[in-house]
């Protein structure tokens, strides 16, 4: 008898110029997904986290031109490459992370006919006025276009959601807030870690809860 419950094909897209931030979250999500329910492929640029992502043992598709810097020529090439990747892969879900990958990935997914398209906004590109200057307005305009391609936009904070709605990215119903989780599985000796961080035995790191939002990743 055939498989009546096939795995969902998921494509993750992230810029991956350096390790930390969005790439770290992508790594943790992929690592935590049930491999019996999800078949995950990662499309990403080349960066410091390439080897780390390889350790996950999943298929990784290199998109070398996917970088943070804006280049009309490179970005159009990336858009086309992502489109062909998605068209060929016939993914059930495309989940994009980081501003550049989020913009190009969602548009490519829509063009490729992907039904479920998600974007996690770890921080909005239009926040960085010093880097983008007058392009800030263009970034907001492009985010509005990408939002129309999205099934749902996930923000990691309530303030991120409010800023997006205030900027006219999309209607409030388009957004959900899922705060980043913390891996409680500590590598190493706990007593040694407490000593290194100068923590008393009865002292808890949760005293930082006024600045940390803790939520399990489902």
C-alpha positions in Angstrom: 0.0 0.0 0.0 1.3 3.5 -0.9 2.3 6.2 1.6 -1.0 7.9 2.6 0.8 10.6 4.6 3.7 12.0 2.4 6.1 14.4 3.9 5.6 18.1 3.2 8.2 19.6 0.9 9.6 22.8 2.5 12.1 25.2 0.9 13.8 27.6 3.3 15.4 30.7 1.8 17.9 32.9 3.6 20.7 35.3 2.6 23.4 33.8 4.9 26.1 36.5 4.6 27.2 35.8 8.2 26.4 33.5 11.1 23.9 34.6 13.8 20.5 36.3 13.6 18.3 34.9 10.9 20.6 32.1 9.8 20.8 30.9 13.4 17.0 30.8 13.7 16.7 29.0 10.3 19.2 26.4 11.6 17.3 25.9 14.8 14.0 25.5 13.0 15.3 23.0 10.5 17.0 21.0 13.3 13.8 20.9 15.3 11.4 19.9 12.5 10.0 16.4 12.5 11.9 14.6 9.6 9.0 12.2 9.3 6.6 15.0 8.4 8.8 17.5 6.6 11.4 17.2 3.8 13.5 20.4 4.0 15.7 22.0 1.4 17.7 25.2 2.0 18.5 27.8 -0.7 21.0 30.3 0.5 23.9 32.5 -0.4 27.5 31.7 0.5 28.7 32.9 3.9 30.2 32.1 7.2 27.4 29.7 8.1 27.6 27.5 5.1 29.5 24.6 6.8 27.2 24.9 9.8 24.1 24.5 7.6 25.8 21.5 5.9 25.9 19.8 9.3 22.1 19.5 9.2 22.4 16.8 6.6 19.8 18.3 4.3 19.9 19.3 0.6 21.4 22.8 0.2 21.1 24.7 -3.0 23.8 27.4 -3.5 22.6 30.8 -4.6 26.0 32.7 -4.8 24.5 36.0 -6.0 22.1 36.2 -3.0 23.7 39.0 -1.0 22.6 41.9 1.2 24.0 44.6 -1.1 21.6 45.9 -3.8 22.4 45.1 -7.4 19.6 45.2 -10.0 21.5 42.7 -12.3 22.4 40.3 -9.5 19.0 40.5 -7.9 17.2 39.7 -11.1 19.5 36.7 -11.6 18.7 35.5 -8.1 15.0 36.0 -8.7 15.2 33.8 -11.8 17.3 31.2 -10.1 14.9 30.9 -7.2 12.0 30.7 -9.6 13.5 27.8 -11.4 14.5 26.1 -8.1 10.9 26.4 -6.9 9.3 25.4 -10.2 11.4 22.3 -10.4 11.2 21.4 -6.7 7.3 21.7 -6.5 7.5 22.7 -2.9 4.4 22.7 -0.6 5.8 25.5 1.5 8.3 28.2 0.9 9.5 30.0 4.1 11.8 33.0 3.6 14.1 34.8 6.1 16.0 38.1 5.9 15.1 41.1 3.9 16.7 40.3 0.5 15.8 36.6 0.5 12.4 37.5 1.8 11.7 39.9 -1.0 13.1 37.9 -3.9 12.0 34.5 -2.5 8.4 35.4 -2.0 8.0 36.9 -5.5 9.7 33.9 -7.0 7.4 31.6 -5.0 4.3 33.4 -6.2 5.5 33.2 -9.8 6.3 29.5 -9.4 2.7 28.8 -8.1 3.7 27.8 -4.6 0.5 27.8 -2.5 1.9 28.5 1.0 4.4 31.3 1.2 5.7 32.5 4.6 8.2 35.2 5.6 9.8 35.8 9.0 10.8 39.4 9.5 13.7 39.3 11.9 14.1 43.0 11.4 12.7 45.3 8.7 15.1 46.5 6.0 13.6 49.9 6.1 14.9 50.4 9.7 18.4 50.9 8.4 18.1 54.4 7.0 21.9 54.9 7.4 22.6 52.0 5.0 19.8 52.6 2.5 19.2 56.3 2.7 16.6 57.4 0.1 16.1 53.8 -0.8 14.2 53.4 2.4 11.0 54.4 0.7 11.7 51.9 -2.1 12.2 49.2 0.5 8.8 49.9 2.0 7.2 49.8 -1.5 8.9 46.5 -2.3 7.8 45.0 1.1 4.2 45.9 0.2 4.5 44.0 -3.1 6.1 41.0 -1.4 3.4 41.1 1.3 0.8 40.5 -1.4 2.7 37.3 -2.3 2.6 36.1 1.3 0.3 33.7 2.9 1.5 35.0 6.3 4.2 37.3 7.6 5.7 36.3 10.9 7.2 39.0 13.2 9.5 38.2 16.1 8.1 41.0 18.2 5.0 43.0 18.7 6.9 46.2 17.9 8.0 44.7 14.5 4.4 44.0 13.7 3.2 47.4 14.7 5.9 49.1 12.6 5.0 47.1 9.6 1.3 47.9 9.9 2.1 51.6 10.5 4.2 51.6 7.4 1.4 50.2 5.3 3.2 46.9 4.5 -0.1 45.0 4.8 -3.3 44.8 6.9 -2.9 43.6 10.5 -4.5 40.2 9.7 -1.6 39.3 7.5 0.8 39.2 10.5 1.5 36.8 13.3 4.0 37.2 16.1 6.2 34.2 17.0 9.0 35.2 19.3 12.4 33.4 19.0 12.8 30.4 21.2 15.8 29.4 23.4 17.4 26.0 23.2 17.5 24.7 26.8 19.8 21.8 26.0 23.1 23.2 27.2 26.3 21.7 25.9 28.9 21.3 28.6 29.0 21.2 32.4 26.4 23.5 34.0 28.5 24.2 37.1 31.4 25.2 34.8 29.2 27.4 32.7 27.8 29.2 35.8 31.4 29.7 37.0 32.4 31.2 33.7 29.4 33.6 33.7 29.9 34.4 37.4 26.4 33.1 38.3 25.6 31.9 41.8 24.1 28.5 42.2 20.7 29.9 43.2 20.8 32.6 40.5 18.8 32.1 37.4 19.3 33.6 34.0 15.6 34.2 33.9 16.3 37.4 35.9 16.9 38.7 32.3 13.2 38.1 31.5 12.5 41.8 31.3 14.5 41.9 28.1 14.2 38.3 26.8 11.0 37.0 25.3 11.0 33.2 25.8 8.7 31.0 23.8 8.9 27.4 22.7 9.3 26.9 19.0 6.4 24.7 17.9 
